[in-house]
Amino acid sequence: MSHNLDLAQNHAWDLARTLMVPVILFQSEDAFGVMVASEYDGDEDSIVHEYDPWSPAH
């Protein structure tokens, strides 16, 4: 978990490109987390952004 949104966004995009799967950047209280989109079963309102490595723009 990270408390820095910019850092979390960079790590999320890097993880998506490394694994070549969509990942979810989510907020939990005052921290941000990243996980594979297919495994995320949390609150939809907690999602900050989904990073898809196959999308032409992130």
C-alpha positions in Angstrom: 0.0 0.0 0.0 1.2 3.5 -0.8 0.1 6.9 0.6 1.4 8.6 -2.6 -1.1 8.6 -5.5 1.6 9.4 -8.1 3.8 6.6 -7.0 0.8 4.2 -6.8 -0.2 5.1 -10.4 3.3 4.6 -11.7 3.6 1.2 -10.0 0.1 0.2 -11.3 1.0 0.9 -14.9 4.4 -0.8 -14.5 2.7 -3.9 -13.0 0.1 -4.0 -15.8 2.8 -3.8 -18.5 5.0 -6.4 -16.7 2.2 -9.0 -16.2 0.4 -8.0 -19.4 -3.0 -8.1 -17.6 -5.3 -5.4 -16.5 -4.7 -4.1 -12.9 -6.9 -2.1 -10.6 -5.6 0.9 -8.6 -7.9 1.2 -5.5 -8.1 3.4 -2.4 -8.6 1.9 1.0 -9.0 4.6 3.7 -5.9 6.8 3.3 -3.7 4.4 1.2 -3.7 3.1 -2.4 -3.3 -0.5 -3.5 -2.9 -2.3 -6.8 -4.0 -5.8 -7.8 -4.9 -7.9 -10.8 -8.3 -6.8 -12.0 -9.7 -10.3 -12.3 -9.0 -10.9 -8.6 -10.5 -7.6 -7.3 -13.8 -8.2 -5.4 -13.9 -5.0 -3.4 -16.2 -2.0 -3.6 -16.5 -0.5 -7.0 -16.5 3.0 -5.5 -12.9 2.4 -4.2 -11.5 1.9 -7.7 -9.4 4.9 -8.7 -8.4 3.6 -12.2 -8.0 0.4 -14.2 -4.8 0.0 -16.2 -5.0 -2.2 -19.3 -1.7 -2.9 -21.0 -3.5 -3.7 -24.2 -5.2 -0.3 -24.3 -3.5 2.3 -26.7 -3.4 4.9 -23.9 -3.3 4.6 -20.2 
